[in-house]
Amino acid sequence: MKMDLTDTTASKINNALVEGRRAIGTPAIGMVLTLVIVTDEEHAYDALKAANEASREHPSRKLVVIKRVSRSPRDRAQARLDAEVRVGAAAGTGETVVLRLYGEVIDHAQSVVLPLLLPDAPVVVWWPVNSPLNPEKDPLGALAQRRVTDTYAAEDPVSELSARAANYAPGDTDLAWTRITPWRSMLAAALDQQTVEVTSAEVEGEAYNPSGELLAMWLADRLGVTARRTVSEGPGLTAVRLETKNGPVTLDRPDGSLAKLTMRGQPDRAVALKRRDTAELLAEELRRLDPDTVYESTLKYGVERLGDAGAPAADSGKAEEQDASETSGAKPAAAKKAPAKKAATK
């Protein structure tokens, strides 16, 4: 069921939600959170589609906030709120309200969203694109327990990581970080199979993919070793190589789907490591609403400590490989291996 409301208010939207639930015989219970999606008209369809798929695992009220920029000064001075209210099959699992803000109300989106939040339920704000540099200080981000951004959508992802580190607050997370969960789990499991000291690490992946920097930072931070970032043609991340006292440990995924784990003294193993879509990434992040301390530690390690290996050169689009500076204070091999296992569980 879908209802269109023009030049409306939050009170009328709430009444429409109640009427819609009555019309289809669906109670208001069963929704576990409010998901606020802040996007533009271009990306609204894809973002809402991903949220609807994620709602199969996390039934929620989805509020899509679209700020429409008016062309003329007269239109910009006129505040207006239009809404689409969707319940039942048209809203996935839960309810959906698409809010289009015009004029001065654009600067007061939080006053529109606040009356529509589910009572006594967590709030998650997701920016698929154009996320603020400081999500916690954003008026909508201040309403949420969890703030989801995507550094991959930024114009300069590596610089964006530095800004994220400078403005990090508990509850912040990044889909670029979520993308490497299977890689972290696989690498931690591989190191659990033998007690050996890791001496260096290398992460290979396509340029402008911040997941590569985050994975290299995680390895350097948790293992206390030098990590470097190198560039490949992709797709996504293509390989991780760990140098150990017992020989190299390599996780190679050239096709974006199937990876090969190679370790000395053991047969090569094929492991499923497919690239996941946005709905799967969002569903993973909605499983936890507490601060991600491992992400915080990784982010604050500092992308600049990886050198400039991840940045493409101006003439060829390839990055020069540079070693990152050594992390101060060496640790025993056993102490290096244990944190990797702990960090793999998100």
PESUL-V684760 format. One record per backbone hydrogen bond with DSSP energy under -1.0 kcal/mol. CO is the residue of the C=O (numbers start at 1). NH is the residue of the N-H. If there is no record, write none. Layout:
CO/NH
CO/NH
This chain:
1/87
3/85
5/83
9/13
10/14
11/15
12/16
13/17
14/18
15/19
16/20
17/21
18/22
19/23
20/24
21/26
33/61
34/124
35/63
36/126
37/65
43/47
44/48
45/49
46/50
47/51
48/52
49/53
50/54
51/55
53/56
54/57
54/58
59/32
60/95
61/35
62/97
63/37
64/99
65/39
66/101
72/76
73/77
75/78
80/102
81/8
82/100
83/5
84/98
85/3
86/96
88/91
89/92
93/60
95/62
96/86
97/64
98/84
99/66
100/82
101/68
102/80
102/105
103/106
104/107
105/108
109/113
110/114
113/116
114/117
118/121
122/34
123/145
123/146
124/36
125/148
126/38
138/142
140/143
141/144
146/125
147/173
148/127
149/175
150/153
151/154
156/160
157/161
158/162
159/163
160/164
161/165
162/166
163/167
169/172
171/147
173/149
174/177
174/178
175/179
177/180
178/181
180/184
181/185
182/186
183/187
184/188
185/189
186/190
187/191
188/192
190/193
194/196
197/245
200/243
201/228
202/241
203/230
204/238
204/239
205/232
209/212
210/214
211/215
212/216
213/217
214/218
215/219
216/220
217/221
218/222
219/223
220/224
226/201
228/203
230/205
236/206
238/253
239/204
240/251
241/202
242/249
243/199
243/200
244/247
249/242
250/262
251/240
252/260
256/275
257/273
259/271
260/252
261/269
262/250
263/266
269/261
271/259
277/281
278/282
279/283
280/284
281/285
282/286
284/287
285/288
291/293
292/296
293/297
294/298
295/299
296/300
302/305
303/306
304/307
308/311
313/317
318/313
332/336
333/337
334/338
337/341
338/342
339/343
340/344
